[in-house]
Amino acid sequence: MLQYKDLRDWLEKVEEMGELKMVKGADWNLEIGAIADLVAKNPRNAWAVLFDEIKDYPAGYRLLTGILGSPRRLALTLGLDPKSGDRDFVIAWRQRMNTFKPIKAVEVKTGPVMENVYTGKDVNLWKFPSPKWHDLDGGRYIGTGSATITRDPDQGWVNFGTYRVMVHDEKSMAFFVSPGKDGRIHRDKYFARGEACPVALVVGEDPLMFLASIMPLTHSMEDGFRDEYEWMGGVMGEPYKVIKGKVTGLPFPAQAEIVLEGFTRPGDEKMEGPFGEWTGYYASAQRPEPVIRVEAMYHRNNPIVCGAVTTRMPCDFTHAYELIRSAQLWNELEAAGVPDIRGVTCYQHRFMTVVSIKQRYPGHAKQTAMLAMQAHAGAYLGRYVIVVDEDIDIYEFNQVLWAISTRVDPVKDIEVIKNCWSGPLDPIIPPAEKGYASRAIIDATKPYSWYAQFPPSIMIPPEYKAEVLKKWAGKGLFEI
């Protein structure tokens, strides 16, 4: 069981942890984005920031950034030990994923999100603070830390993903989704039939829903979970409470802060973008994108918009994404039959993956790299996969660089795989070639064929290291 029931309860816990800051009087035009970015770039004080009394908005209409910006808040969100380091977190979370059982959501008649209901002419998207996050953005974006709910028209399961959403006017907003994402597949299926696609945008959700929304979860029809609601129920240990939308019939959280419900239709497009994305670039130009026509709007009293600033990494959810993806990829590699994996971690969001193994046979490192490159958690928009021996602490990037520098023969140990899955946000791909990218796999392990003759590395024996640290603790020489 998690220790919170909704976003507001979670915020109380974060405040008790000393990781919440209140900011009053900030401007929605660039200032909120700048503050959130500067906070995210400070690893010692990566606060969750709750903005209130935002320019042009009444007190109580708030906006939250940095939701998953610290390992402690990520652990709180998932019900894990907030004191665990990165390695222990990845191990604990991957073990949890292997044991929890999916639980179906339960439909309820009402909830806090129904405190205020607007339909038709009363819908006004400008009611909520939607920042212009970056100076070159093409508009104001209400959807950055949100969850967009869609339904597969063939199989009936629902998905939510964090896709960028720009406000056009009082009743319409953009709907940008990269090719290959579940929301895009759902939308394309409706459009291919000439039908409207129902959409519900959850603008203020609890952190567990945000986490599920940004993760590449695998859906199963026979076993496991069919949708993210079942996954969240498994994490929570109880059914997630949802309300059936009056307009679309889509299930949305009863405890949500804000939900916007409507339809997107074939051929109904407006110009969207550019937008400063998580890659650190304005990587997709302004273009026509489908519009969501909002027909109903629900929100709690004094609602909270959930936002996520996307900038040069790290942004305010980069590390959380890296940790969760590391655990998921580790499980996928083991499920594919790769033996003796000693650790998996990610750097730069999803561009770089590092896997530690104990080599057991010729080609073990190559097998590991190829599968890590194309497993579900690693397939989209990757760039490098690096495999190292078990003596390398992959959570210390200098050690990874040392392995690359001393154990890699560029001619023998680096290979490039072409025509892999990429997307429109990849900045290095020419506009006419968007969608495909190459991968480099780097074998930074000791050569298996002469492993025993490889020069021994300098290191302090683990037992002696622990003894020295204990003896000299508190002397100001090093932290333990």
PEZI-V432188 format. One record per residue. RES is the residue in one small letter. PHI is phi in whole degrees, -180 to 180 (999 if undefined). BURIAL is # if it has 16 or more other C-alpha atoms within 10 Angstrom, else .. Layout:
# PEZI-V432188
res | phi | burial
RES | PHI | BURIAL
RES | PHI | BURIAL
This chain:
# PEZI-V432188
res | phi | burial
m | 999 | .
l | -77 | .
q | -93 | .
y | -143 | #
k | -112 | .
d | -160 | #
l | -61 | #
r | -69 | #
d | -64 | .
w | -61 | #
l | -63 | #
e | -62 | .
k | -66 | #
v | -65 | #
e | -65 | .
e | -63 | .
m | -75 | .
g | 80 | .
e | -118 | #
l | -117 | #
k | -120 | .
m | -102 | .
v | -126 | #
k | -116 | .
g | 89 | .
a | -73 | #
d | -91 | #
w | -66 | #
n | -87 | #
l | 78 | #
e | -67 | #
i | -60 | #
g | -62 | #
a | -67 | #
i | -62 | #
a | -62 | #
d | -67 | #
l | -63 | .
v | -66 | #
a | -64 | #
k | -81 | #
n | -104 | .
p | -64 | .
r | -75 | .
n | -135 | .
a | -82 | #
w | -69 | #
a | -83 | #
v | -117 | #
l | -108 | #
f | -90 | #
d | -137 | #
e | 51 | #
i | -67 | #
k | -53 | .
d | 78 | .
y | -129 | #
p | -71 | .
a | -58 | .
g | 102 | .
y | -90 | #
r | -106 | #
l | -141 | #
l | -113 | #
t | -126 | #
g | 70 | #
i | -54 | #
l | -112 | #
g | -81 | #
s | -137 | #
p | -58 | #
r | -68 | #
r | -70 | #
l | -64 | #
a | -63 | #
l | -59 | #
t | -61 | #
l | -102 | #
g | 75 | #
l | -106 | #
d | -68 | .
p | -70 | #
k | -92 | .
s | -73 | .
g | -80 | .
d | -59 | #
r | -61 | #
d | -65 | .
f | -64 | #
v | -59 | #
i | -64 | #
a | -64 | .
w | -72 | #
r | -68 | #
q | -67 | .
r | -63 | #
m | -63 | .
n | -82 | .
t | -118 | .
f | -74 | .
k | -107 | #
p | -66 | #
i | -129 | #
k | -67 | #
a | -68 | #
v | -114 | .
e | -85 | #
v | -121 | .
k | -78 | .
t | -154 | .
g | -174 | .
p | -56 | #
v | -64 | #
m | -91 | #
e | -62 | .
n | -136 | .
v | -127 | .
y | -130 | .
t | -135 | .
g | 56 | .
k | -67 | .
d | -85 | .
v | -71 | #
n | -147 | #
l | -68 | #
w | -74 | .
k | -64 | .
f | -107 | #
p | -68 | #
s | -113 | #
p | -73 | #
k | -91 | #
w | -77 | #
h | -130 | #
d | -67 | .
l | -99 | .
d | -61 | #
g | -82 | #
g | 179 | #
r | -99 | #
y | -113 | #
i | -83 | #
g | -111 | #
t | -134 | #
g | -111 | #
s | -100 | #
a | -130 | #
t | -97 | #
i | -98 | #
t | -136 | #
r | -127 | #
d | -70 | #
p | -71 | .
d | -92 | .
q | -105 | .
g | 90 | .
w | -80 | #
v | -104 | #
n | -131 | #
f | -132 | #
g | -138 | #
t | -92 | #
y | -116 | #
r | -74 | #
v | -134 | #
m | -105 | #
v | -78 | #
h | -94 | #
d | -159 | .
e | -59 | .
k | -128 | #
s | -140 | #
m | -148 | #
a | -75 | #
f | -151 | #
f | -91 | #
v | -137 | #
s | -68 | #
p | -57 | .
g | 95 | .
k | -76 | .
d | -58 | #
g | -61 | #
r | -68 | #
i | -62 | #
h | -60 | #
r | -60 | #
d | -63 | #
k | -64 | #
y | -62 | #
f | -64 | #
a | -63 | .
r | -91 | .
g | 76 | .
e | -110 | .
a | -75 | #
c | -100 | #
p | -72 | #
v | -140 | #
a | -127 | #
l | -103 | #
v | -95 | #
v | -87 | #
g | -130 | #
e | -122 | #
d | -72 | #
p | -61 | #
l | -67 | #
m | -68 | #
f | -61 | #
l | -63 | #
a | -62 | #
s | -72 | #
i | -92 | #
m | -93 | #
p | -83 | #
l | -82 | #
t | -95 | .
h | -92 | #
s | -130 | .
m | -96 | .
e | -97 | .
d | -139 | .
g | 69 | #
f | -109 | #
r | -89 | #
d | -146 | #
e | -65 | #
y | -62 | #
e | -67 | #
w | -62 | #
m | -64 | #
g | -59 | #
g | -63 | #
v | -66 | #
m | -74 | #
g | 84 | .
e | -159 | #
p | -65 | #
y | -81 | #
k | -89 | #
v | -130 | #
i | -116 | #
k | -79 | #
g | -60 | #
k | -70 | .
v | -96 | #
t | -102 | #
g | 80 | .
l | -74 | #
p | -82 | #
f | -129 | #
p | -64 | #
a | -66 | #
q | -97 | #
a | -65 | #
e | -82 | #
i | -144 | #
v | -133 | #
l | -118 | #
e | -121 | #
g | -176 | #
f | -135 | #
t | -117 | #
r | -123 | #
p | -57 | #
g | 84 | .
d | -91 | .
e | -132 | #
k | -139 | #
m | -68 | #
e | -131 | #
g | 87 | #
p | -70 | #
f | -147 | #
g | -72 | #
e | -96 | #
w | -65 | #
t | -72 | #
g | 92 | .
y | -135 | #
y | -87 | #
a | -85 | #
s | -123 | #
a | -74 | .
q | -64 | .
r | -159 | .
p | -70 | .
e | -135 | #
p | -56 | #
v | -107 | #
i | -95 | #
r | -90 | #
v | -82 | #
e | -110 | #
a | -148 | #
m | -138 | #
y | -127 | #
h | -159 | #
r | -75 | #
n | -62 | .
n | 49 | .
p | -73 | #
i | -118 | #
v | -83 | #
c | -95 | #
g | -122 | #
a | -138 | #
v | -78 | #
t | -112 | #
t | -147 | #
r | -56 | .
m | -67 | #
p | -85 | #
c | -99 | #
d | -80 | #
f | -134 | #
t | -58 | #
h | -67 | #
a | -61 | #
y | -62 | #
e | -62 | #
l | -67 | #
i | -65 | #
r | -65 | #
s | -61 | #
a | -65 | #
q | -65 | #
l | -67 | #
w | -57 | #
n | -63 | #
e | -67 | #
l | -66 | #
e | -66 | .
a | -64 | .
a | -82 | .
g | 97 | .
v | -77 | #
p | -88 | .
d | 54 | .
i | -78 | #
r | -106 | #
g | 174 | #
v | -138 | #
t | -149 | #
c | -127 | #
y | -129 | #
q | 55 | #
h | 67 | #
r | -132 | #
f | -73 | #
m | -133 | #
t | -122 | #
v | -124 | #
v | -125 | #
s | -104 | #
i | -135 | #
k | -101 | #
q | -63 | #
r | -120 | .
y | -164 | .
p | -59 | .
g | 85 | .
h | -59 | #
a | -65 | #
k | -64 | #
q | -58 | .
t | -60 | #
a | -65 | #
m | -65 | .
l | -72 | #
a | -63 | #
m | -69 | #
q | -117 | .
a | -62 | #
h | -54 | #
a | -73 | #
g | -118 | #
a | -78 | #
y | -86 | #
l | 56 | #
g | -83 | #
r | -135 | #
y | -131 | #
v | -123 | #
i | -117 | #
v | -113 | #
v | -128 | #
d | -78 | #
e | -70 | #
d | -82 | .
i | -95 | #
d | -81 | #
i | -70 | #
y | -88 | #
e | -113 | .
f | -64 | .
n | -61 | .
q | -70 | .
v | -63 | #
l | -62 | .
w | -63 | .
a | -64 | #
i | -62 | #
s | -71 | .
t | -114 | .
r | -123 | #
v | -112 | #
d | -95 | .
p | -53 | .
v | -71 | .
k | -95 | .
d | -112 | #
i | -120 | .
e | -130 | .
v | -116 | .
i | -110 | .
k | -95 | .
n | 58 | .
c | -97 | #
w | -70 | #
s | -129 | #
g | -166 | #
p | -68 | #
l | -89 | #
d | -74 | #
p | -72 | .
i | -86 | .
i | -89 | #
p | -59 | .
p | -52 | .
a | -75 | .
e | -114 | .
k | -57 | #
g | 114 | #
y | -120 | #
a | -154 | #
s | -93 | #
r | -125 | #
a | -110 | #
i | -107 | #
i | -119 | #
d | -88 | #
a | -102 | #
t | -94 | #
k | -64 | #
p | -56 | #
y | -63 | #
s | -67 | .
w | -137 | .
y | -55 | .
a | -67 | .
q | -93 | .
f | -66 | .
p | -57 | .
p | -66 | .
s | -91 | .
i | -81 | .
m | -160 | .
i | -82 | .
p | -54 | .
p | -53 | .
e | -65 | .
y | -71 | .
k | -59 | .
a | -63 | .
e | -66 | .
v | -67 | .
l | -60 | .
k | -67 | .
k | -66 | .
w | -104 | .
a | -61 | .
g | 80 | .
k | -94 | .
g | 79 | .
l | -85 | .
f | -160 | .
e | -95 | .
i | -129 | .
